[in-house]
Amino acid sequence: MTTAIIADDHEIVRRGLRGILESEGSCQVVAEAADGLTAAQLVEKHKPGILILDLNMPRLHGIEVLRQSRASSPNTRVIVLSMHSDEPYVIEALRAGAMAYVLKGSESEEIVNALREVRAGRRFLSATLSEWAINALVTKPVDTADPLNSLTQRERMVLQLAAEGQSNNEIAEKLFISPRTAETHRANLMRKLAIQSQTDLVRFAIRKGLIQP
């Protein structure tokens, strides 16, 4: 049976998705997350077969959760469940590694179909999305010049927490590492991003959509 994690900041949505997965009979939900950082940590811990992920997550945006999850658990197949039907959202999610993109408000059968397709190694998109345009654009190479792409998964987590104003001790506690290691990660990411101050770090995180201004 495939293991699954559900990540959505609304408890009622998580409950509904759990019910669908359990009634479908092929997935066992091993964890739920109400924020993006927790979702990324749970994926790293459990390495599930499936991650069902909302994009608008507190603490860590869904796209960043997707990137970190793909890095920490390459075999996890991600189904994005989102209210956004605009192509830029869909394209960014697919470029970041999502296997499926399902619109919130879809019938439960569409989630089941997405699960079946993704488990078989195929992409799935809600019927209303412009598949031909997405297929054309998703093949565009990733911008390797973006300094964010030079960070390790752990450095991205430290960046997120540091941008929220967390101290090295607080970061260490949340990530289960030592304060010295947290300090080293912070120094390394600031060097890679050519950032000199906490203010610049916060501005960078806002510009990249990691935190809200």
Secondary structure, 3 states (H helix, E strand, C coil): CEEEEEECCCHHHHHHHHHHHHHHCCEEEEEEECCHHHHHHHHHHHCCCEEEECCCCCCCCHHHHHHHHHHHCCCCEEEEEECCCCHHHHHHHHHCCCCEEEECCCCHHHHHHHHHHHHCCCCEECCCCCHHHHHHHHCCCCCCCCHHHHCCHHHHHHHHHHHCCCCHHHHHHHHCCCHHHHHHHHHHHHHHCCCCCHHHHHHHHHHCCCCCC
